[in-house]
């Protein structure tokens, strides 16, 4: 059985004081019993990580960063390496989020480099993939998903997969209030598992967790998470409200 995972991506929201208050509220809302049933991650802004690492120590909640660089070190002003993140300490990192692809032009080569750096620093990874509205409406979404998986994940060593979670993000359903139906999401998750079986193994395909990341709310979480191939959610806006995020964890 794949253990469920609910990950909150705070994006570029909250200053340190507001973020700390939100974190404390989340800790007050989520009980130890709920963490037995589901893993919980919080991907916070870089400025928050050191304070949050101290606060979350021993809580059972994993702290992650929203991005990293694809090189080990060097003259990359303003960038953050995976070794820097691991020294905080941070436990995981997001790679390939649609906003990074769209606004910062991140390429498959760069994303593969980020995954390799994260693995070298013993960080867990959530690798994001998904299609735009145009690609969905043209019927090419399955091809887009396959390309995003093959181009970045093919050829990884067998022991890498235990550190990787996938997150399907239909770009047209992020921050728009639109949500893929549970059936639409399930279809893409099942397709992704088929691709994974081809580029890795049936064992990896069956064991890896694939999250849904498109406007998950407390009122649709249970239906989405009830699908055979959906193992939890990568939560954006709803992760900025402690009660909503906790309700999604309970779902």
C-alpha positions as CSV (number, residue, x, y, z in Angstrom):
1,X,0.0,0.0,0.0
2,X,1.3,3.5,-0.9
3,X,1.0,5.8,2.1
4,X,-0.8,9.0,1.3
5,X,1.1,12.3,1.1
6,X,-0.3,15.9,1.4
7,X,2.3,18.6,0.5
8,X,1.7,22.3,1.0
9,X,3.4,24.6,-1.5
10,X,3.3,28.1,-0.1
11,X,4.8,29.6,-3.2
12,X,5.9,33.3,-2.8
13,X,3.5,34.0,0.1
14,X,3.9,35.1,3.7
15,X,6.7,37.0,5.3
16,X,8.6,35.3,8.1
17,X,6.3,36.4,10.9
18,X,3.1,35.5,9.1
19,X,4.6,32.3,7.9
20,X,5.6,31.3,11.4
21,X,2.1,32.0,12.7
22,X,0.6,29.9,9.9
23,X,3.1,27.0,10.7
24,X,2.1,27.1,14.4
25,X,-1.6,27.0,13.4
26,X,-1.0,24.0,11.2
27,X,0.8,22.2,13.9
28,X,-2.1,22.9,16.3
29,X,-4.6,21.6,13.7
30,X,-2.8,18.4,12.6
31,X,-2.8,15.7,15.2
32,X,-0.3,12.8,15.7
33,X,-2.9,10.3,14.7
34,X,-3.4,11.9,11.3
35,X,0.3,11.7,10.7
36,X,0.1,8.0,11.1
37,X,-2.2,7.8,8.2
38,X,-0.6,10.3,5.9
39,X,2.8,12.0,5.3
40,X,2.7,15.8,5.4
41,X,5.3,18.1,3.7
42,X,5.5,21.9,3.8
43,X,7.4,23.6,1.0
44,X,8.2,27.1,2.3
45,X,10.0,30.2,1.0
46,X,13.8,30.1,1.4
47,X,13.7,32.9,4.0
48,X,11.6,30.7,6.3
49,X,13.6,27.5,6.2
50,X,16.0,27.8,9.1
51,X,13.4,28.9,11.6
52,X,10.9,26.3,10.3
53,X,13.5,23.5,10.5
54,X,13.9,24.1,14.2
55,X,10.2,24.3,14.8
56,X,9.3,21.2,12.8
57,X,12.1,19.0,14.3
58,X,10.5,16.0,15.8
59,X,7.0,16.9,14.5
60,X,6.7,14.2,11.8
61,X,6.2,16.9,9.1
62,X,8.9,17.2,6.4
63,X,10.2,20.6,5.5
64,X,11.0,21.2,1.8
65,X,12.3,24.0,-0.4
66,X,10.5,25.1,-3.5
67,X,13.5,25.1,-5.8
68,X,17.2,24.4,-6.1
69,X,20.0,24.9,-8.7
70,X,21.2,22.2,-11.1
71,X,24.9,22.8,-10.3
72,X,26.8,21.9,-7.1
73,X,28.2,25.4,-6.6
74,X,29.7,28.3,-8.4
75,X,29.1,31.8,-9.7
76,X,25.3,31.7,-9.8
77,X,24.3,34.8,-7.9
78,X,21.0,34.4,-6.1
79,X,20.7,30.6,-6.5
80,X,20.6,27.9,-3.8
81,X,22.4,24.6,-4.0
82,X,21.0,21.3,-2.7
83,X,24.0,21.0,-0.2
84,X,23.0,24.4,1.2
85,X,19.4,23.2,1.6
86,X,20.6,20.0,3.3
87,X,22.7,21.9,5.7
88,X,19.6,23.9,7.0
89,X,18.5,21.0,7.3
90,X,15.7,20.6,4.7
91,X,14.4,17.2,3.8
92,X,13.0,17.7,0.3
93,X,12.7,19.9,-2.8
94,X,10.2,20.6,-5.5
95,X,11.5,20.2,-9.1
96,X,9.7,21.1,-12.3
97,X,6.7,23.0,-11.0
98,X,4.7,24.5,-13.9
99,X,5.4,28.0,-12.7
100,X,9.1,27.4,-12.9
101,X,8.7,26.0,-16.4
102,X,6.4,28.8,-17.5
103,X,8.0,31.9,-16.0
104,X,11.7,30.9,-15.8
105,X,12.0,28.7,-18.8
106,X,13.4,25.7,-17.0
107,X,14.4,22.9,-19.5
108,X,14.4,19.2,-19.2
109,X,18.2,19.2,-19.0
110,X,18.1,21.6,-16.1
111,X,15.4,19.6,-14.3
112,X,17.4,16.4,-14.7
113,X,20.4,18.2,-13.2
114,X,18.3,19.4,-10.2
115,X,17.1,15.8,-9.5
116,X,20.7,14.5,-9.7
117,X,21.9,17.2,-7.3
118,X,19.0,16.5,-4.9
119,X,19.8,12.8,-4.9
120,X,23.4,13.6,-4.2
121,X,22.4,15.7,-1.2
122,X,20.0,13.0,0.1
123,X,16.9,15.1,-0.4
124,X,13.5,13.7,-1.3
125,X,12.1,15.1,-4.5
126,X,8.6,15.9,-5.8
127,X,8.8,16.1,-9.6
128,X,6.0,18.0,-11.2
129,X,4.5,17.4,-14.7
130,X,1.4,18.4,-16.5
131,X,-0.2,19.9,-19.6
132,X,-1.6,23.4,-20.5
133,X,-5.2,24.1,-21.5
134,X,-4.2,24.2,-25.1
135,X,-2.5,20.9,-24.9
136,X,-5.5,19.4,-23.1
137,X,-8.0,20.7,-25.7
138,X,-5.9,19.5,-28.6
139,X,-5.8,16.0,-27.2
140,X,-2.0,16.0,-26.9
141,X,-1.9,15.9,-23.1
142,X,-0.9,12.2,-22.9
143,X,2.1,12.9,-25.2
144,X,3.1,15.9,-23.2
145,X,3.0,14.0,-19.9
146,X,5.0,11.2,-21.4
147,X,7.6,13.6,-22.8
148,X,8.0,15.3,-19.5
149,X,8.5,12.0,-17.7
150,X,10.8,10.3,-20.2
151,X,13.0,13.4,-20.9
152,X,13.8,13.9,-17.2
153,X,13.5,10.6,-15.4
154,X,14.8,8.0,-17.9
155,X,17.9,6.2,-16.9
156,X,17.9,7.0,-13.2
157,X,19.6,4.4,-11.0
158,X,17.3,1.9,-9.4
159,X,17.9,3.2,-5.9
160,X,16.9,6.7,-6.9
161,X,13.2,6.0,-7.2
162,X,12.6,5.5,-3.5
163,X,13.4,9.2,-3.1
164,X,11.0,10.5,-5.8
165,X,7.4,11.4,-5.7
166,X,5.5,12.7,-8.8
167,X,2.9,15.4,-8.9
168,X,0.5,15.8,-11.8
169,X,-0.4,19.4,-12.4
170,X,-2.9,20.2,-15.1
171,X,-1.6,23.8,-15.6
172,X,-5.1,24.9,-16.5
173,X,-6.3,24.0,-13.0
174,X,-3.7,25.8,-11.0
175,X,-4.9,29.0,-9.3
176,X,-7.8,29.2,-11.7
177,X,-10.5,27.6,-9.5
178,X,-10.9,24.9,-12.1
179,X,-10.3,21.4,-11.2
180,X,-9.9,18.3,-13.3
181,X,-12.6,15.9,-12.6
182,X,-11.6,12.9,-10.5
183,X,-11.9,10.7,-13.6
184,X,-9.7,13.1,-15.7
185,X,-7.0,13.1,-13.0
186,X,-7.2,9.3,-12.6
187,X,-6.7,8.8,-16.3
188,X,-3.5,10.8,-16.4
189,X,-2.2,9.2,-13.2
190,X,-2.8,5.8,-14.7
191,X,-1.1,6.8,-17.9
192,X,1.9,8.1,-15.9
193,X,2.2,4.8,-14.2
194,X,2.3,3.1,-17.6
195,X,5.2,5.4,-18.7
196,X,7.1,4.7,-15.4
197,X,6.7,1.0,-15.9
198,X,8.4,1.3,-19.3
199,X,11.3,3.6,-18.2
200,X,11.9,1.9,-14.9
201,X,10.0,-1.3,-13.8
202,X,6.6,-2.5,-12.8
203,X,7.7,-2.5,-9.2
204,X,8.6,1.2,-9.3
205,X,5.4,2.0,-11.2
206,X,3.3,0.3,-8.5
207,X,5.2,1.7,-5.5
208,X,5.8,5.4,-6.5
209,X,3.4,8.0,-5.2
210,X,1.7,10.3,-7.7
211,X,0.0,13.4,-6.2
212,X,-2.7,15.5,-7.8
213,X,-1.8,19.2,-7.9
214,X,-4.6,21.3,-9.3
215,X,-6.9,23.4,-7.0
216,X,-7.4,20.7,-4.4
217,X,-9.9,21.9,-1.7
218,X,-11.4,20.3,1.4
219,X,-14.6,19.7,-0.6
220,X,-13.0,17.8,-3.5
221,X,-10.1,16.1,-1.8
222,X,-11.8,12.9,-0.7
223,X,-13.1,12.2,-4.2
224,X,-9.7,12.9,-5.8
225,X,-7.8,10.8,-3.2
226,X,-10.3,8.0,-3.5
227,X,-9.0,7.2,-7.1
228,X,-6.9,4.1,-7.5
229,X,-3.8,5.9,-8.7
230,X,-4.0,9.2,-6.8
231,X,-1.9,9.1,-3.6
232,X,-2.5,12.6,-2.2
233,X,-2.1,16.2,-3.2
234,X,0.3,19.0,-3.9
235,X,-1.7,21.9,-2.4
236,X,-1.3,25.5,-3.3
237,X,-3.8,28.1,-2.1
238,X,-5.5,25.9,0.4
239,X,-2.2,25.2,2.2
240,X,-2.1,28.9,3.3
241,X,-5.1,28.3,5.6
242,X,-4.4,26.0,8.5
243,X,-7.9,24.6,8.8
244,X,-8.3,24.0,5.1
245,X,-4.9,22.3,4.9
246,X,-5.7,20.1,7.9
247,X,-9.1,19.2,6.4
248,X,-7.3,18.0,3.2
249,X,-4.9,15.9,5.3
250,X,-7.9,14.3,7.1
251,X,-9.4,13.5,3.7
